[in-house]
Amino acid sequence: MLDIKFIREHPDIVRKDLQKRNEKEKLEWLGDLLKCDVGYRKSLQENQRLRQRRNEITDEINKLKKQGEDIKEKIKEAKELPEKIKQSDERTEELKNKIEYYLMRIPNILHESVPIGKDANDNAVVKAWGEKPKFNFELKPHGELLQELGLADFEKAAEVSGHGFYYLIGDIARLEMALVNFAVDSLAKKGYTLVEPPLMLRRKPYEGVTDLKDFETMMYKVDGEDLLLIATSEHPIAAMMMNETLDEKKLPIKFAGYSPCFRKELGSHSIDTKGLFRVHHFNKVEQFIFCKPEDSWKFHEELLQNGEELFQQLKIPYRVVNICTGDIGIVAAKKYDIEAWFPRENLYREVISCSNCTSYQATRLNIKYRKGEEKEFVHTLNSTAIATGRAIRAIVENCQQKDGTIKIPQVLQKYMGKKVIGKSD
């Protein structure tokens, strides 16, 4: 979230950003938030004054008693103070909760380069890479082909778990492991430390990393427990540093997180709804960086470059898009997507999401670093390295052969010990 001090000192910046996002309701919230902030600080002062008065009046009553003077008025005031303090506490708490409500929902300040738009159709293409493959045969849907080859079972998974789940079998399961090892090895060479995080988070740290709407649309909750299954390793990695003050000399801290990811949403707009693109569970290698504010835009480009290099080595054509105001959500200040080419649909689809969240998550999670005698919030950045299901689908479509086999990208062949994936025995 935005620091209330920043909003208090720069309301025009926040107002202009909300106008850029076309957030009319939140523009109204901003005015009420500023009023609540003034009222809250006045209420705190009044609360402190009443408590101080409670301490003073006891001494005054004692002095008057010693002097033999009338103490009725002082006794009356003393009896009224607890109720006044209680009412002041309730008013202060009410304002505090209202301020927190607004702060948790007012979005991050966008970078000036974020394009204005209503939805994904207005995202701006930054670049395109790779030559799109040409085929002299009709491509099979990846799910259908994998089932024919005995490498996946979507029907049995739907029977035992529901739609949006899958079994990977034999060489496709090995291909997934190869993709994970390839991504982890590549990031390790660049100084990223491997992390396997907890697969569940309590609600409080989870509120620090994501839009609250995600709790309804995305998260799986464990019944009877204050625990949610993680939607990405970005979230528990950010929470690793919750309430910590980091050493400036140790920044940046770079992690490669590997985990299963769990999401309720299941898209129905794809022509291949049976498959590996939008599912309830998938495995992913994630990049994550904690850094000083002045370095975050440099590292945002680094994360993007890392993702591009992975898909370049896989020889999968892709394009990079700059996500517009209507599609970016509230947490990121700027987001790139890398969209791989899917020749069967004849379109690009997202395989990597790369965000600079500036201090938004760090403010919610209270993650700072010591800068001399002062403390300042760090910046957090995240990006997919490889989401295995989507990468597998991209490989199956772009590397599909006429005889129904799948050519393994050269960079993965050392992990697989073979060059082609065929029918499973």
Secondary structure, DSSP 8 states (H G I E B T S, - for coil): ---HHHHHH-HHHHHHHHHHHT-HHHHHHHHHHHHHHHHHHHHHHHHHHHHHHHHHHHHHHHHHHHHT---HHHHHHHHHHHHHHHHHHHHHHHHHHHHHHHHTTS-----TTS---SSGGG-EEEEEES-----SS----HHHHHHHTTSEEHHHHHHHT-TT--EE-THHHHHHHHHHHHHHHHHHTTT-EEE---SEE-HHHHHTTS-TTHHHHT--B-TTSS-EE-S-THHHHHHTTTT-EEEGGG--EEEEEEEEEE-------SS--SSSSS-SEEEEEEEEEEE-GGGHHHHHHHHHHHHHHHHHHTT--EEEEE--TTTS-SS-SEEEEEEEEETTTTEEEEEEEEEE-TTHHHHHHT-EEEETTEEEE-EEEEEEEEEHHHHHHHHHHHTB-TTS-EE--HHHHHHHTSSEE----
